[in-house]
Amino acid sequence: MVFDLNGGRSGTDLRWTLLTEQPAPDDRQHRHLCQLIGTLINANLRYTYGQ
């Protein structure tokens, strides 16, 4: 996974790219991976700040 951060006056933008080996995951597996990553980035990160 690659994270790109781009900061500006209004804040910081985060873009992440999931890199996989061939064959690429099917749609179901892709959605599952995105959900897991979203939980890791969003929910678990909030817990580290006590929110």
C-alpha distance matrix in Angstrom:
0.0 3.8 6.7 10.1 13.3 16.6 19.7 23.2 26.4 25.4 22.3 18.7 16.3 12.7 10.4 6.9 5.6 4.7 5.5 8.4 11.6 14.9 16.4 14.1 14.4 17.5 17.9 18.6 15.6 13.4 15.2 14.9 11.2 11.2 14.0 12.6 9.6 12.4 14.6 12.5 12.0 15.4 17.9 17.0 16.6 20.0 21.5 20.8 23.0 25.6 25.4
3.8 0.0 3.8 6.6 10.1 13.2 16.5 20.0 23.4 22.7 19.7 16.0 13.7 10.4 8.3 5.5 5.1 6.6 7.5 11.1 14.1 17.2 18.9 16.6 17.3 20.2 20.3 21.4 18.7 16.0 17.5 17.8 14.2 13.3 16.2 15.2 11.8 13.8 16.3 14.2 12.6 15.9 18.8 18.1 16.9 20.2 22.2 21.2 22.8 25.8 25.5
6.7 3.8 0.0 3.8 6.6 10.0 13.1 16.6 19.8 19.1 16.0 12.3 10.3 6.9 5.8 4.5 6.6 9.0 10.9 14.5 17.7 20.7 22.2 19.6 19.8 22.5 22.0 22.9 20.5 17.6 18.4 18.8 15.4 13.8 16.2 15.4 11.6 12.7 15.3 13.1 10.7 13.7 16.9 16.4 14.6 17.6 19.9 18.8 20.0 23.1 22.7
10.1 6.6 3.8 0.0 3.8 6.6 10.0 13.4 16.9 16.5 13.7 10.0 8.1 5.8 5.1 6.2 8.3 11.6 13.4 17.1 20.2 23.0 24.5 21.8 22.4 24.7 24.0 25.3 23.3 20.0 20.7 21.6 18.4 16.3 18.7 18.5 14.7 15.1 17.9 16.1 13.2 15.5 19.0 18.8 16.6 19.1 21.9 20.7 21.2 24.5 23.9
13.3 10.1 6.6 3.8 0.0 3.8 6.5 10.0 13.4 13.2 10.2 6.6 5.7 4.8 6.6 8.8 11.7 14.9 17.0 20.7 23.9 26.7 28.2 25.3 25.6 27.8 26.7 27.8 26.0 22.8 23.0 23.7 20.8 18.4 20.3 20.0 16.3 16.0 18.4 16.8 13.4 15.1 18.6 18.5 15.7 17.8 20.8 19.4 19.3 22.7 22.0
16.6 13.2 10.0 6.6 3.8 0.0 3.8 6.8 10.4 10.7 8.5 5.5 5.1 6.7 8.4 11.5 14.1 17.7 19.8 23.5 26.7 29.1 30.6 27.6 28.1 30.0 28.7 30.1 28.6 25.2 25.2 26.4 23.6 20.9 22.8 23.0 19.4 18.6 21.2 19.9 16.4 17.5 21.1 21.4 18.4 20.0 23.2 22.0 21.3 24.7 23.7
19.7 16.5 13.1 10.0 6.5 3.8 0.0 3.8 7.1 7.9 5.8 4.1 6.2 8.8 11.5 14.6 17.6 21.0 23.3 27.0 30.2 32.8 34.2 31.2 31.4 33.3 31.8 32.9 31.5 28.2 27.9 28.9 26.3 23.5 24.9 25.1 21.6 20.4 22.6 21.4 17.7 18.2 21.6 22.0 18.7 19.7 23.0 21.6 20.4 23.7 22.7
23.2 20.0 16.6 13.4 10.0 6.8 3.8 0.0 3.8 5.5 5.4 6.1 8.3 11.6 14.2 17.6 20.5 24.1 26.4 30.1 33.4 35.7 37.0 33.9 34.2 35.8 34.0 35.2 34.2 30.7 30.2 31.5 29.1 26.1 27.4 27.9 24.5 22.9 25.2 24.3 20.6 20.6 23.9 24.7 21.3 21.8 25.2 24.1 22.4 25.5 24.2
26.4 23.4 19.8 16.9 13.4 10.4 7.1 3.8 0.0 3.8 5.6 8.2 10.8 14.3 17.2 20.7 23.8 27.2 29.8 33.4 36.8 39.1 40.3 37.1 37.1 38.5 36.5 37.6 36.7 33.3 32.5 33.7 31.7 28.4 29.4 30.1 26.8 24.9 26.9 26.3 22.5 21.9 25.0 26.0 22.6 22.5 25.9 24.9 22.7 25.5 24.1
25.4 22.7 19.1 16.5 13.2 10.7 7.9 5.5 3.8 0.0 3.8 7.1 9.2 12.8 15.7 19.3 22.5 25.8 28.7 32.2 35.7 37.9 38.9 35.5 35.2 36.4 34.1 35.0 34.4 31.1 29.9 31.2 29.4 26.0 26.7 27.6 24.6 22.3 24.2 24.1 20.3 19.3 22.3 23.7 20.5 20.1 23.7 23.2 20.9 23.5 21.6
22.3 19.7 16.0 13.7 10.2 8.5 5.8 5.4 5.6 3.8 0.0 3.8 6.7 9.9 13.3 16.5 20.0 23.2 26.0 29.5 33.0 35.5 36.6 33.2 32.9 34.3 32.3 33.0 32.0 28.8 27.7 28.7 26.7 23.5 24.2 24.7 21.6 19.5 21.3 20.8 17.0 16.3 19.4 20.4 17.1 17.0 20.5 19.8 17.8 20.6 19.0
18.7 16.0 12.3 10.0 6.6 5.5 4.1 6.1 8.2 7.1 3.8 0.0 3.8 6.5 10.0 13.1 16.5 19.7 22.4 26.0 29.4 32.0 33.2 29.9 29.7 31.4 29.6 30.4 29.1 25.9 25.2 26.1 23.8 20.8 21.8 22.1 18.7 17.1 19.2 18.3 14.5 14.5 17.9 18.6 15.3 16.0 19.5 18.5 17.2 20.4 19.0
16.3 13.7 10.3 8.1 5.7 5.1 6.2 8.3 10.8 9.2 6.7 3.8 0.0 3.8 6.6 10.1 13.4 16.7 19.5 23.0 26.5 28.9 29.9 26.6 26.4 27.9 26.1 27.1 26.0 22.7 22.0 23.2 21.0 17.8 19.2 19.9 16.5 14.9 17.5 16.9 13.2 13.5 17.1 18.2 15.4 16.4 20.0 19.5 18.7 21.6 20.0
12.7 10.4 6.9 5.8 4.8 6.7 8.8 11.6 14.3 12.8 9.9 6.5 3.8 0.0 3.8 6.6 10.2 13.2 16.2 19.6 23.2 25.7 26.7 23.5 23.2 25.0 23.4 24.2 22.8 19.6 19.2 20.1 17.6 14.7 16.2 16.6 13.0 12.0 14.7 13.8 10.2 11.3 15.0 15.7 13.3 15.0 18.3 17.8 17.7 20.7 19.4
10.4 8.3 5.8 5.1 6.6 8.4 11.5 14.2 17.2 15.7 13.3 10.0 6.6 3.8 0.0 3.8 6.8 10.1 13.0 16.5 20.0 22.3 23.3 20.0 20.0 21.8 20.4 21.6 20.2 16.8 16.8 18.1 15.5 12.7 15.0 15.5 12.0 11.5 14.8 14.1 11.1 12.6 16.4 17.1 15.3 17.4 20.5 20.2 20.6 23.5 22.1
6.9 5.5 4.5 6.2 8.8 11.5 14.6 17.6 20.7 19.3 16.5 13.1 10.1 6.6 3.8 0.0 3.8 6.6 9.6 13.0 16.6 19.1 20.1 17.0 16.9 19.1 18.1 19.2 17.3 14.0 14.6 15.5 12.4 10.2 12.9 13.0 9.4 10.0 13.3 12.2 9.9 12.3 15.7 16.0 14.8 17.5 20.1 19.8 20.9 23.6 22.6
5.6 5.1 6.6 8.3 11.7 14.1 17.6 20.5 23.8 22.5 20.0 16.5 13.4 10.2 6.8 3.8 0.0 3.8 6.3 9.7 13.2 15.5 16.7 13.6 14.1 16.5 16.0 17.5 15.5 12.2 13.6 14.8 11.6 10.0 13.4 13.6 10.4 11.8 15.1 14.1 12.7 15.3 18.4 18.6 17.9 20.7 23.0 22.8 24.3 26.9 25.9
4.7 6.6 9.0 11.6 14.9 17.7 21.0 24.1 27.2 25.8 23.2 19.7 16.7 13.2 10.1 6.6 3.8 0.0 3.8 6.5 10.2 12.6 13.7 10.7 10.9 13.6 13.7 14.9 12.4 9.5 11.6 12.2 8.8 8.4 11.9 11.6 9.2 11.5 14.4 13.4 13.0 15.8 18.4 18.4 18.4 21.4 23.2 23.2 25.1 27.5 26.7
5.5 7.5 10.9 13.4 17.0 19.8 23.3 26.4 29.8 28.7 26.0 22.4 19.5 16.2 13.0 9.6 6.3 3.8 0.0 3.8 7.0 9.8 11.4 9.2 10.5 13.8 14.8 16.3 13.4 11.1 14.0 14.5 11.1 11.6 15.2 14.5 12.4 15.1 17.7 16.4 16.3 19.4 21.7 21.4 21.4 24.6 26.2 25.9 28.1 30.5 30.0
8.4 11.1 14.5 17.1 20.7 23.5 27.0 30.1 33.4 32.2 29.5 26.0 23.0 19.6 16.5 13.0 9.7 6.5 3.8 0.0 3.8 6.6 8.1 6.4 7.8 11.5 13.4 14.6 11.6 10.1 13.6 13.7 10.7 12.3 15.6 14.8 13.6 16.7 18.9 17.8 18.4 21.4 23.3 22.9 23.5 26.7 27.9 27.9 30.3 32.5 32.0
11.6 14.1 17.7 20.2 23.9 26.7 30.2 33.4 36.8 35.7 33.0 29.4 26.5 23.2 20.0 16.6 13.2 10.2 7.0 3.8 0.0 3.8 6.1 6.4 8.8 12.3 15.0 16.4 13.4 12.7 16.3 16.3 13.7 15.8 18.9 18.0 17.1 20.3 22.3 21.2 21.9 25.0 26.8 26.2 26.9 30.2 31.2 31.1 33.7 35.8 35.5
14.9 17.2 20.7 23.0 26.7 29.1 32.8 35.7 39.1 37.9 35.5 32.0 28.9 25.7 22.3 19.1 15.5 12.6 9.8 6.6 3.8 0.0 2.9 4.9 8.1 11.0 14.1 15.9 13.5 13.0 16.9 17.3 15.3 17.3 20.5 20.1 19.5 22.5 24.6 23.9 24.7 27.6 29.3 29.0 29.9 33.0 34.1 34.2 36.8 38.8 38.2
16.4 18.9 22.2 24.5 28.2 30.6 34.2 37.0 40.3 38.9 36.6 33.2 29.9 26.7 23.3 20.1 16.7 13.7 11.4 8.1 6.1 2.9 0.0 3.8 6.5 8.7 12.2 13.9 11.9 11.9 15.7 16.2 14.8 17.0 19.9 19.8 19.7 22.5 24.6 24.3 25.3 27.8 29.4 29.4 30.5 33.5 34.5 34.9 37.5 39.3 38.6
14.1 16.6 19.6 21.8 25.3 27.6 31.2 33.9 37.1 35.5 33.2 29.9 26.6 23.5 20.0 17.0 13.6 10.7 9.2 6.4 6.4 4.9 3.8 0.0 3.8 6.5 9.3 11.4 9.4 8.6 12.3 13.4 11.9 13.6 16.7 17.0 16.8 19.2 21.5 21.5 22.2 24.6 26.4 26.6 27.7 30.4 31.8 32.3 34.7 36.4 35.5
14.4 17.3 19.8 22.4 25.6 28.1 31.4 34.2 37.1 35.2 32.9 29.7 26.4 23.2 20.0 16.9 14.1 10.9 10.5 7.8 8.8 8.1 6.5 3.8 0.0 3.8 6.6 7.9 5.6 5.6 9.3 9.9 9.2 11.3 13.8 14.3 14.7 17.1 19.0 19.4 20.6 22.7 24.0 24.4 25.9 28.5 29.6 30.5 32.9 34.4 33.3
17.5 20.2 22.5 24.7 27.8 30.0 33.3 35.8 38.5 36.4 34.3 31.4 27.9 25.0 21.8 19.1 16.5 13.6 13.8 11.5 12.3 11.0 8.7 6.5 3.8 0.0 3.8 5.6 5.4 6.0 8.7 10.0 10.6 12.2 14.3 15.5 16.4 18.1 20.1 21.1 22.3 23.9 25.1 26.0 27.6 29.8 31.0 32.3 34.6 35.7 34.4
17.9 20.3 22.0 24.0 26.7 28.7 31.8 34.0 36.5 34.1 32.3 29.6 26.1 23.4 20.4 18.1 16.0 13.7 14.8 13.4 15.0 14.1 12.2 9.3 6.6 3.8 0.0 3.8 5.5 5.0 6.2 8.6 9.9 10.5 12.3 14.3 15.3 16.3 18.4 20.0 20.9 21.9 23.2 24.6 26.2 28.0 29.5 31.1 33.0 34.0 32.4
18.6 21.4 22.9 25.3 27.8 30.1 32.9 35.2 37.6 35.0 33.0 30.4 27.1 24.2 21.6 19.2 17.5 14.9 16.3 14.6 16.4 15.9 13.9 11.4 7.9 5.6 3.8 0.0 3.8 5.4 5.3 6.3 8.8 10.1 10.7 12.5 14.4 15.4 16.8 18.6 20.1 21.0 21.6 23.0 25.0 26.7 27.8 29.6 31.7 32.4 30.8
15.6 18.7 20.5 23.3 26.0 28.6 31.5 34.2 36.7 34.4 32.0 29.1 26.0 22.8 20.2 17.3 15.5 12.4 13.4 11.6 13.4 13.5 11.9 9.4 5.6 5.4 5.5 3.8 0.0 3.8 5.5 5.0 6.2 8.6 9.8 10.6 12.3 14.1 15.4 16.5 18.3 19.7 20.4 21.2 23.2 25.3 26.2 27.7 30.1 31.0 29.8
13.4 16.0 17.6 20.0 22.8 25.2 28.2 30.7 33.3 31.1 28.8 25.9 22.7 19.6 16.8 14.0 12.2 9.5 11.1 10.1 12.7 13.0 11.9 8.6 5.6 6.0 5.0 5.4 3.8 0.0 3.8 5.4 5.2 6.2 8.6 10.0 10.6 12.2 14.3 15.4 16.4 17.9 19.2 20.2 21.7 23.9 25.2 26.5 28.6 29.9 28.5
15.2 17.5 18.4 20.7 23.0 25.2 27.9 30.2 32.5 29.9 27.7 25.2 22.0 19.2 16.8 14.6 13.6 11.6 14.0 13.6 16.3 16.9 15.7 12.3 9.3 8.7 6.2 5.3 5.5 3.8 0.0 3.8 5.5 5.1 6.1 8.7 9.9 10.4 12.3 14.2 15.2 16.0 17.1 18.6 20.3 22.0 23.4 25.1 27.0 27.9 26.2
14.9 17.8 18.8 21.6 23.7 26.4 28.9 31.5 33.7 31.2 28.7 26.1 23.2 20.1 18.1 15.5 14.8 12.2 14.5 13.7 16.3 17.3 16.2 13.4 9.9 10.0 8.6 6.3 5.0 5.4 3.8 0.0 3.8 5.5 5.1 6.3 8.7 9.8 10.7 12.4 14.3 15.3 15.7 16.7 18.9 20.7 21.6 23.4 25.6 26.3 25.0
11.2 14.2 15.4 18.4 20.8 23.6 26.3 29.1 31.7 29.4 26.7 23.8 21.0 17.6 15.5 12.4 11.6 8.8 11.1 10.7 13.7 15.3 14.8 11.9 9.2 10.6 9.9 8.8 6.2 5.2 5.5 3.8 0.0 3.8 5.4 5.1 6.2 8.5 9.9 10.6 12.2 14.0 15.0 15.5 17.2 19.6 20.6 21.8 24.1 25.3 24.3
11.2 13.3 13.8 16.3 18.4 20.9 23.5 26.1 28.4 26.0 23.5 20.8 17.8 14.7 12.7 10.2 10.0 8.4 11.6 12.3 15.8 17.3 17.0 13.6 11.3 12.2 10.5 10.1 8.6 6.2 5.1 5.5 3.8 0.0 3.8 5.5 5.1 6.0 8.6 9.8 10.4 11.7 13.3 14.5 15.7 17.8 19.4 20.7 22.6 23.9 22.4
14.0 16.2 16.2 18.7 20.3 22.8 24.9 27.4 29.4 26.7 24.2 21.8 19.2 16.2 15.0 12.9 13.4 11.9 15.2 15.6 18.9 20.5 19.9 16.7 13.8 14.3 12.3 10.7 9.8 8.6 6.1 5.1 5.4 3.8 0.0 3.8 5.5 5.0 6.2 8.6 9.9 10.3 11.0 12.6 14.5 16.0 17.3 19.2 21.0 21.8 20.2
12.6 15.2 15.4 18.5 20.0 23.0 25.1 27.9 30.1 27.6 24.7 22.1 19.9 16.6 15.5 13.0 13.6 11.6 14.5 14.8 18.0 20.1 19.8 17.0 14.3 15.5 14.3 12.5 10.6 10.0 8.7 6.3 5.1 5.5 3.8 0.0 3.8 5.4 5.2 6.2 8.7 10.0 10.2 10.6 12.9 15.0 15.6 17.2 19.6 20.5 19.5
9.6 11.8 11.6 14.7 16.3 19.4 21.6 24.5 26.8 24.6 21.6 18.7 16.5 13.0 12.0 9.4 10.4 9.2 12.4 13.6 17.1 19.5 19.7 16.8 14.7 16.4 15.3 14.4 12.3 10.6 9.9 8.7 6.2 5.1 5.5 3.8 0.0 3.8 5.4 5.0 6.1 8.3 9.8 10.0 11.2 13.8 15.1 16.0 18.2 19.7 18.8
12.4 13.8 12.7 15.1 16.0 18.6 20.4 22.9 24.9 22.3 19.5 17.1 14.9 12.0 11.5 10.0 11.8 11.5 15.1 16.7 20.3 22.5 22.5 19.2 17.1 18.1 16.3 15.4 14.1 12.2 10.4 9.8 8.5 6.0 5.0 5.4 3.8 0.0 3.8 5.4 5.2 5.7 7.6 9.2 10.1 11.8 13.7 15.2 16.8 18.1 16.5
14.6 16.3 15.3 17.9 18.4 21.2 22.6 25.2 26.9 24.2 21.3 19.2 17.5 14.7 14.8 13.3 15.1 14.4 17.7 18.9 22.3 24.6 24.6 21.5 19.0 20.1 18.4 16.8 15.4 14.3 12.3 10.7 9.9 8.6 6.2 5.2 5.4 3.8 0.0 3.8 5.5 5.3 5.1 6.4 8.6 10.0 11.1 13.0 15.0 15.7 14.4
12.5 14.2 13.1 16.1 16.8 19.9 21.4 24.3 26.3 24.1 20.8 18.3 16.9 13.8 14.1 12.2 14.1 13.4 16.4 17.8 21.2 23.9 24.3 21.5 19.4 21.1 20.0 18.6 16.5 15.4 14.2 12.4 10.6 9.8 8.6 6.2 5.0 5.4 3.8 0.0 3.8 5.8 6.0 5.2 6.9 9.6 10.3 11.2 13.7 15.1 14.6
12.0 12.6 10.7 13.2 13.4 16.4 17.7 20.6 22.5 20.3 17.0 14.5 13.2 10.2 11.1 9.9 12.7 13.0 16.3 18.4 21.9 24.7 25.3 22.2 20.6 22.3 20.9 20.1 18.3 16.4 15.2 14.3 12.2 10.4 9.9 8.7 6.1 5.2 5.5 3.8 0.0 3.8 6.2 6.2 5.7 8.4 10.4 10.9 12.5 14.6 13.7
15.4 15.9 13.7 15.5 15.1 17.5 18.2 20.6 21.9 19.3 16.3 14.5 13.5 11.3 12.6 12.3 15.3 15.8 19.4 21.4 25.0 27.6 27.8 24.6 22.7 23.9 21.9 21.0 19.7 17.9 16.0 15.3 14.0 11.7 10.3 10.0 8.3 5.7 5.3 5.8 3.8 0.0 3.8 5.9 5.5 6.4 9.0 10.5 11.4 12.8 11.1
17.9 18.8 16.9 19.0 18.6 21.1 21.6 23.9 25.0 22.3 19.4 17.9 17.1 15.0 16.4 15.7 18.4 18.4 21.7 23.3 26.8 29.3 29.4 26.4 24.0 25.1 23.2 21.6 20.4 19.2 17.1 15.7 15.0 13.3 11.0 10.2 9.8 7.6 5.1 6.0 6.2 3.8 0.0 3.8 5.5 5.3 6.6 9.2 10.5 10.9 9.4
17.0 18.1 16.4 18.8 18.5 21.4 22.0 24.7 26.0 23.7 20.4 18.6 18.2 15.7 17.1 16.0 18.6 18.4 21.4 22.9 26.2 29.0 29.4 26.6 24.4 26.0 24.6 23.0 21.2 20.2 18.6 16.7 15.5 14.5 12.6 10.6 10.0 9.2 6.4 5.2 6.2 5.9 3.8 0.0 3.8 5.4 5.2 6.7 9.2 10.0 9.9
16.6 16.9 14.6 16.6 15.7 18.4 18.7 21.3 22.6 20.5 17.1 15.3 15.4 13.3 15.3 14.8 17.9 18.4 21.4 23.5 26.9 29.9 30.5 27.7 25.9 27.6 26.2 25.0 23.2 21.7 20.3 18.9 17.2 15.7 14.5 12.9 11.2 10.1 8.6 6.9 5.7 5.5 5.5 3.8 0.0 3.8 5.4 5.3 7.0 9.1 9.1
20.0 20.2 17.6 19.1 17.8 20.0 19.7 21.8 22.5 20.1 17.0 16.0 16.4 15.0 17.4 17.5 20.7 21.4 24.6 26.7 30.2 33.0 33.5 30.4 28.5 29.8 28.0 26.7 25.3 23.9 22.0 20.7 19.6 17.8 16.0 15.0 13.8 11.8 10.0 9.6 8.4 6.4 5.3 5.4 3.8 0.0 3.8 5.4 5.4 6.5 5.4
21.5 22.2 19.9 21.9 20.8 23.2 23.0 25.2 25.9 23.7 20.5 19.5 20.0 18.3 20.5 20.1 23.0 23.2 26.2 27.9 31.2 34.1 34.5 31.8 29.6 31.0 29.5 27.8 26.2 25.2 23.4 21.6 20.6 19.4 17.3 15.6 15.1 13.7 11.1 10.3 10.4 9.0 6.6 5.2 5.4 3.8 0.0 3.8 5.3 4.9 5.7
20.8 21.2 18.8 20.7 19.4 22.0 21.6 24.1 24.9 23.2 19.8 18.5 19.5 17.8 20.2 19.8 22.8 23.2 25.9 27.9 31.1 34.2 34.9 32.3 30.5 32.3 31.1 29.6 27.7 26.5 25.1 23.4 21.8 20.7 19.2 17.2 16.0 15.2 13.0 11.2 10.9 10.5 9.2 6.7 5.3 5.4 3.8 0.0 3.8 5.6 7.7
23.0 22.8 20.0 21.2 19.3 21.3 20.4 22.4 22.7 20.9 17.8 17.2 18.7 17.7 20.6 20.9 24.3 25.1 28.1 30.3 33.7 36.8 37.5 34.7 32.9 34.6 33.0 31.7 30.1 28.6 27.0 25.6 24.1 22.6 21.0 19.6 18.2 16.8 15.0 13.7 12.5 11.4 10.5 9.2 7.0 5.4 5.3 3.8 0.0 3.8 5.7
25.6 25.8 23.1 24.5 22.7 24.7 23.7 25.5 25.5 23.5 20.6 20.4 21.6 20.7 23.5 23.6 26.9 27.5 30.5 32.5 35.8 38.8 39.3 36.4 34.4 35.7 34.0 32.4 31.0 29.9 27.9 26.3 25.3 23.9 21.8 20.5 19.7 18.1 15.7 15.1 14.6 12.8 10.9 10.0 9.1 6.5 4.9 5.6 3.8 0.0 3.8
25.4 25.5 22.7 23.9 22.0 23.7 22.7 24.2 24.1 21.6 19.0 19.0 20.0 19.4 22.1 22.6 25.9 26.7 30.0 32.0 35.5 38.2 38.6 35.5 33.3 34.4 32.4 30.8 29.8 28.5 26.2 25.0 24.3 22.4 20.2 19.5 18.8 16.5 14.4 14.6 13.7 11.1 9.4 9.9 9.1 5.4 5.7 7.7 5.7 3.8 0.0
